[in-house]
Amino acid sequence: MTDCTRRRLLALGGAITAGAVAGCSGADNAGTAAEGGSAEAGTALETITLENLDDTARTVDVIVQWGDEIEYWETHELGAIDDTGDSSLTLEEGWPSDPGEFQLTVRLSDDDTRAGVSSTALSERDCLDLVVLVSREGELSILTDVSGGECATDTADDGSGS
């Protein structure tokens, strides 16, 4: 009689474990096509703004990897902050404009400080503007602006056509 109870306990434990992890092995976006979503999953990268708040001029390497391909790899010089404000530059092209999965990596050339962000780690948005910030202390960070911008209005215009 003890074996029967033990077997039941093991079977019940297995069923509970299987129920707890059900769905955990599927892809994150597996429901997109079934829910009537577009074939192109991901986020559109609209702009990358580089801002230097440090009193030292900085050289920044910017790399955008789209899927498995490097689509953008450029070096940009940012002047030091002065009395008129910070030194900034906005990048608007050089990578695909369609939604997709991307990785942004930036590096300060003078001390090899790096920062990176992946679109898969960000909240799901149609469009992103990213801000690469060099702080007054020379620290590097990447901020996101998910307010919408141009690509959100372009998408709305495309859907309302004839």
LINFEN-V433897 format. One record per residue. N is the residue number from 1. PSI is psi in whole degrees, 0 to 359 (none if undefined). OMEGA is omega in whole degrees, -180 to 180 (999 if undefined). Layout:
n: <N;N>
psi: <PSI;PSI>
omega: <OMEGA;OMEGA>
This chain:
n: <1;2;3;4;5;6;7;8;9;10;11;12;13;14;15;16;17;18;19;20;21;22;23;24;25;26;27;28;29;30;31;32;33;34;35;36;37;38;39;40;41;42;43;44;45;46;47;48;49;50;51;52;53;54;55;56;57;58;59;60;61;62;63;64;65;66;67;68;69;70;71;72;73;74;75;76;77;78;79;80;81;82;83;84;85;86;87;88;89;90;91;92;93;94;95;96;97;98;99;100;101;102;103;104;105;106;107;108;109;110;111;112;113;114;115;116;117;118;119;120;121;122;123;124;125;126;127;128;129;130;131;132;133;134;135;136;137;138;139;140;141;142;143;144;145;146;147;148;149;150;151;152;153;154;155;156;157;158;159;160;161;162>
psi: <327;323;321;317;319;317;317;318;316;318;317;317;319;319;320;317;315;320;326;327;5;132;351;342;356;167;150;324;25;331;356;309;321;331;5;17;171;159;332;107;154;196;144;129;110;300;158;119;128;128;130;114;3;155;12;135;146;148;125;127;132;125;125;118;125;111;238;1;140;115;336;128;101;156;133;138;127;126;166;154;144;195;338;352;192;165;126;162;134;126;129;356;168;354;164;145;348;155;148;185;130;163;128;127;132;150;134;121;328;331;10;24;135;154;153;159;145;141;334;340;353;162;150;116;154;329;144;141;128;143;121;119;127;114;175;335;1;14;147;133;160;125;154;145;110;27;345;275;198;314;334;320;327;318;318;321;320;323;340;7;180;none>
omega: <179;179;179;179;179;179;178;179;178;179;178;178;177;179;178;179;180;178;-178;-177;180;179;-177;-177;-180;178;-178;-176;-175;-177;-174;-178;-179;-180;179;179;-179;179;-180;179;176;-174;174;176;-177;-178;169;179;177;-180;179;178;-178;178;176;175;-176;172;-175;172;-180;180;175;177;-178;-174;180;-176;172;-177;-176;176;-177;175;-177;177;176;180;177;176;177;-177;-177;179;-177;177;-179;180;178;178;-176;-178;-179;178;-179;179;179;176;179;176;-178;177;175;176;178;-178;172;-174;-174;-179;175;174;-177;172;180;176;177;179;180;179;-179;178;-178;177;176;-171;178;165;179;179;175;-173;169;-174;178;178;180;179;-176;176;178;180;179;173;-176;-174;179;178;-175;-174;177;178;176;180;179;179;-179;-177;-176;-179;-176;999>
